[in-house]
Amino acid sequence: MAGLYIHIPFCKSRCIYCGFYSTTFHAWKDRYVDALCQELHMRLNDKSLTDNPFRTLSTIYLGGGTPSQLSPASLEKLFIYINKVYDGVLDSSAAKKELEITMECNPDDVDDAFCEMLKHLPVNRISMGAQTFSDERLRFLHRRHTARQVDEAVERLRKAGIDNISIDLMFGFPGEKLDAWEHDINHAISLQVEHISAYCLMYEVNTRLHELSIYDSQYKEISDEDERNMYEMLIDRLEAAGFEHYEISNFARPNRRSRHNSSYWQATPYMGIGAAAHSYDIKTRSWNIADMTYYVHQIEQGVRPFEAETLDNATRYNDLITTALRTREGITIANVEPEFRDYLLQNAERHINHHLLALEEGQLHLTREGLFVSDSIMSDLVFVSE
């Protein structure tokens, strides 16, 4: 079983913190959707793969960018083609229920027309970027929606029959106080959504936010202590509200984990189509060129513009450290290649002794204290060849 990720790069405007590939050039939307269909056909009919791991579908995820910027006709065309190349997988209502089909959207795109469109698509999960319920902080991020529009979007989605909603939250704004963050958490809980992802505001290189922080003190990052206090509050409040903290940044109601994102952390194959999309087939990892116009031109010529690397045992081990260790279950020691098992346990020992890692019933996982220094722990456990 494999996941299918479809990258829709179109945005009305760019948020100052976003490091994902996106474009505000919308003239080629139709050509881009046609290129997505063509790439999908190429990938599933790749004769060089003797055992194509992408032939059986488990999840579909439309990410971006902003997938809700596509027209109903374009989205319908895309799902019709997915159904065609996967031999009618979306024809059966039972099959559609078994598949997790997620679409990202912006709250301000969720109007009555959008919800009417959803009734005609197989989408059964929505992931929405709320970020904060402060209009002031939303303006700081250059988000297009207001706090009120998040509430309205959730209400409309429920009426449209969507019973699996995830929202993204963000904390660590310059000057943000703990009580303001608590208000955001409480508001998110009150919406009764099934899933919440929460991230500290990141100052990624080549983003507008990073540039502004260099010259303007009002964009200064919060302290490590403030970030930790906010993260601790997040965990405490969401767990008390019945959410399972199943990955460093992700919380879910019982049986509502993101199955698609879990595939990334569990080394399940996934195929990414579209500009900048990544793929993984156990043996190799590949990524399409992050240039929408070049991508379209090449696909129209029957060529997939991508780069790839073949994964050796050391790379697979390091991937395991930086993905599986993020999860509640952690790493199954028995699944670690024998040549790295002793290395892992030896390097983990001091973190176990300091109660940052725990080894229980063959599972090595982060403790509550370990969550706060997870990057440092992972750095100690990765294999570096001499």
Stockholm file with secondary structure:
# STOCKHOLM 1.0

chainA/1-386         MAGLYIHIPFCKSRCIYCGFYSTTFHAWKDRYVDALCQELHMRLNDKSLTDNPFRTLSTIYLGGGTPSQLSPASLEKLFIYINKVYDGVLDSSAAKKELEITMECNPDDVDDAFCEMLKHLPVNRISMGAQTFSDERLRFLHRRHTARQVDEAVERLRKAGIDNISIDLMFGFPGEKLDAWEHDINHAISLQVEHISAYCLMYEVNTRLHELSIYDSQYKEISDEDERNMYEMLIDRLEAAGFEHYEISNFARPNRRSRHNSSYWQATPYMGIGAAAHSYDIKTRSWNIADMTYYVHQIEQGVRPFEAETLDNATRYNDLITTALRTREGITIANVEPEFRDYLLQNAERHINHHLLALEEGQLHLTREGLFVSDSIMSDLVFVSE
#=GR chainA/1-386 SS CEEEEEEECBCSSCCTTCCSCCBCCCTTHHHHHHHHHHHHHHHHTCTTCSSCTTSSEEEEEEEESCGGGSCHHHHHHHHHHHHHHTTSTTTSHHHHHHSEEEEEECGGGCSHHHHHHHTTSCCCEEEEEEECSCHHHHHHHTCSSCHHHHHHHHHHHHHTTCCCEEEEEEECCTTCCHHHHHHHHHHHHHTTCSEEEEEECCCCTTSHHHHHHHHCGGGCCCCHHHHHHHHHHHHHHHHHTTCEEEETTEEESTTCCCHHHHHHHTTCCEEEESTTCEEECSSEEEEECSCHHHHHHHHHTTCCCEEEEECCHHHHHHHHHHHGGGBSSCEEGGGSCHHHHHHHHHHHHHHHHTTSEEEETTEEEECHHHHTTHHHHHHHHSCCCC
#=GC SS_cons         CEEEEEEECBCSSCCTTCCSCCBCCCTTHHHHHHHHHHHHHHHHTCTTCSSCTTSSEEEEEEEESCGGGSCHHHHHHHHHHHHHHTTSTTTSHHHHHHSEEEEEECGGGCSHHHHHHHTTSCCCEEEEEEECSCHHHHHHHTCSSCHHHHHHHHHHHHHTTCCCEEEEEEECCTTCCHHHHHHHHHHHHHTTCSEEEEEECCCCTTSHHHHHHHHCGGGCCCCHHHHHHHHHHHHHHHHHTTCEEEETTEEESTTCCCHHHHHHHTTCCEEEESTTCEEECSSEEEEECSCHHHHHHHHHTTCCCEEEEECCHHHHHHHHHHHGGGBSSCEEGGGSCHHHHHHHHHHHHHHHHTTSEEEETTEEEECHHHHTTHHHHHHHHSCCCC
//
